Amino acid sequence: MLAPNLQSDERSETEIIDEAILTRRSVRAFLPKPVDDYLIREILDLGSRAPSGTNMQPWKAYVVQGAVKAKIADSILNSGVRAEKIEWEEYRYYPDKFFEPYLTRRRTVGYALYNALGIQRREVERMRAQHDRNFVFFDAPVGIIFTIDRRLNQGSWLDHGMMLQTVMIAARARGLHTCPQAAFAPYHKEIRPILGISEDEIVVCGMALGYEDTSKPENNFRTEREPLENWVTFVK
């Protein structure tokens, strides 16, 4: 099932795939419109077709909706630990200290998001409130918590990342949007007991899944990508 704007007998497979990739982005406001279970299953089933070294398939997913999704949000928001203070005990997504060019890129996207929301640089409480929206999955009807076995090595994490991308592209092809959320990873202690996650598993990230609310300003800004000349070297 392709999204309406992707459906056309006159379009090539290349055009359809390219549009799904180019229109995939992190959406931070969703409509309450429910997502059919068969679509969720279809998207995750396609995600499992991602490349996997020796077909290990090193991923697990916990789909949460309704009361369980709300319970996760409540547990994190009432944990009493601010996001900027929490320890990344299982793994560190970001470096201890940012450096160029990554520092500038990080700041640029942060300022762009807050500017779209009308949040000024010193409005710390409003920034925190926006960050906390991660934990309600930006009001998406479906949340997914992804995990990986802690005994696996870096190659399996690469495979896991390719699976996440495949899930997001498959969702986009069906008219849905997503937001991958590393914000959940430090709160494994709050999430584990609710979902019955084994101690052998590390929470990799969360993901919001649903239909975009196009009326919200946070969905209007777009990130930029570096030109090939800045990161690709052709050697012949």
C-alpha positions, -999 to 999 in steps of 0.1 A, spaced: 0 0 0 16 32 -12 9 67 1 -15 86 -22 12 109 -35 34 78 -43 7 59 -62 10 62 -99 13 36 -127 33 62 -147 61 65 -120 91 43 -120 102 22 -91 132 46 -87 109 76 -84 87 60 -59 116 48 -37 134 81 -40 103 100 -28 99 78 2 135 84 11 134 122 5 101 127 23 112 107 54 119 130 83 115 133 120 79 144 126 72 158 161 34 162 161 9 135 151 -28 133 146 -48 110 169 -59 90 139 -52 53 147 -29 31 127 -43 -2 116 -26 -32 132 -20 -48 98 0 -17 87 22 -19 118 28 -56 112 35 -50 75 60 -22 82 79 -42 108 79 -73 86 95 -52 59 119 -38 84 132 -73 91 143 -75 55 172 -51 63 207 -65 58 220 -86 87 254 -101 91 251 -139 88 213 -133 91 216 -128 129 187 -103 129 198 -86 161 167 -66 168 136 -67 190 107 -43 191 79 -36 216 49 -19 200 30 2 226 -3 19 224 -30 32 246 -26 27 284 8 11 281 22 39 260 8 64 286 23 44 314 58 47 299 54 84 295 42 88 331 70 67 345 97 88 327 81 122 333 76 114 370 110 99 375 123 131 389 154 130 367 159 158 342 170 147 307 202 169 309 211 152 342 204 115 335 233 91 330 235 71 298 243 39 316 238 14 288 255 32 259 263 68 249 247 81 217 266 114 217 303 122 224 312 135 259 321 168 242 310 180 208 335 193 183 334 207 148 317 202 124 293 183 145 288 210 171 276 235 145 253 210 129 237 201 162 232 237 172 218 246 138 191 220 139 182 228 175 179 265 168 158 258 137 134 236 156 130 260 185 127 289 161 98 271 143 81 268 177 88 304 186 110 294 215 139 318 223 174 306 232 171 314 269 136 300 274 149 269 291 116 257 305 99 258 271 128 239 256 125 212 284 87 210 277 94 204 240 120 178 248 96 160 272 72 156 243 95 128 232 81 107 261 45 109 249 58 99 214 48 134 202 12 123 206 16 95 179 -10 67 184 18 41 181 51 40 199 79 14 194 107 6 218 136 -11 200 162 -32 219 194 -52 212 211 -80 231 240 -64 251 263 -93 242 264 -84 206 291 -62 190 292 -31 168 284 -49 136 250 -59 150 243 -23 160 250 -13 123 224 -40 113 200 -26 138 203 9 124 196 -4 89 165 -21 102 153 12 117 158 30 84 140 3 65 110 6 90 109 44 85 110 41 47 83 14 47 61 36 69 66 66 46 56 45 16 23 39 33 15 75 41 28 74 76 55 93 94 80 85 121 104 100 146 133 79 158 140 88 195 172 82 212 157 102 242 142 69 255 176 51 258 187 65 292 154 56 308 158 19 305 151 15 343 117 31 339 109 12 306 121 -23 315 95 -33 341 66 -20 321 74 -40 290 91 -70 307 124 -63 289 151 -88 297 183 -76 314 202 -90 284 186 -63 262 197 -27 258 171 -1 249 184 13 217 157 40 210 120 46 207 101 55 176 68 74 171 46 62 143 15 78 129 0 104 107 15 138 106 -3 168 120 5 193 92 -10 222 112 18 221 138 48 245 132 74 220 144 66 200 113 74 229 89 111 231 92 135 209 72 170 199 79 198 204 54 224 178 43 260 184 34 269 184 -3 288 154 -15 320 174 -20 322 178 18 321 141 27 327 120 -4 361 112 -19 362 95 -53 394 75 -58 402 60 -92 
